[in-house]
Amino acid sequence: DPKFHRDDVAQKTFSKLRSAIGGVYAYRRMIREAESAYRQAVQLCPESPEANFRLTQLYIEVGRFDDAITVLENYRKRDPHNTKIRDAINQIREIKHRVEGTQQLEQQLQAQPNNLPLALQLARAYAAQQRVDQLDNLVSQLIAAPELSQEDFLQLASFYVPLNRGDRVLAMLNQFVQRFPQNPVGWYNLALVNSARGNCDEAIPALERALALDDAQQHARALAKDDPKLNNCRRDPRFLRLLEQPEAAGNSSDLPFNISR
């Protein structure tokens, strides 16, 4: 019907309906059907932001970054002054770069399975991309290695902080203090995590152990005095008694006691 091509409302409506159908396919992981529906939605209304961006998102999810960029480049020709399209293209290029870099790291680690710096770099990449399953698998392998240093162990735990995986951080810190019981940093961070979870019965003994192990330098005591992550337990009488002792002179910033900083 030639009138369809002169009817903006009809084009937008039919495109929106086809995009909705594509969304059902995408939700059910019927990728080929979703792609077909989204491409038809774009054909029905080439100016539709929804159709173009949904097709772009589908391509990103399946790792077809060049196809995603092509969709937006074509869309940009129809709306050359839309900065959101330009920004989206740049973001996809950055994602593509990170994914390709991670794939290279995976290949290198496969060829050098005992390369710890390479494994740590790959773990950091997984964390940055929020690939939690891959991060969990790699971290589980690394912390099982007896040669893993205390610093590297804590670094691995820190990767979970921005992911809001307090459960994983807590489990790793419990493992850390068992393997390195004389390290006050582990005990201090164990206190922080338990305090954040409202578990003062676990937080305060851990903090007490950290203060005892760091008695000479008093870094832990200086941090605990104002650390907001301990606020849930700050009014507990046991906590107050811990901090009653005078603070020794020293610079509390010399050691990275808080792995989330």
ABEGO torsion letter per residue (X at the ends): XAAAAABAAAAAAAAAAAAAAAAAAAAAGBAAAAAAAAAAAAAABAABAAAAAAAAAAAAAAGBAAAAAAAAAAAAAABAABAAAAAAAAAAAAAAAAAAAAAAAAAAAAABAABAAAAAAAAAAAAAAGBAAAAAAAAAAAAABAABBAAAAAAAAAAAAAAGBAAAAAAAAAAAAAABAABAAAAAAAAAAAAAAGBAAAAAAAAAAAAAAAAAAGAAAAAAAABAAAAAAAABAAAAAAAABBBBBEBAAABBABAAX
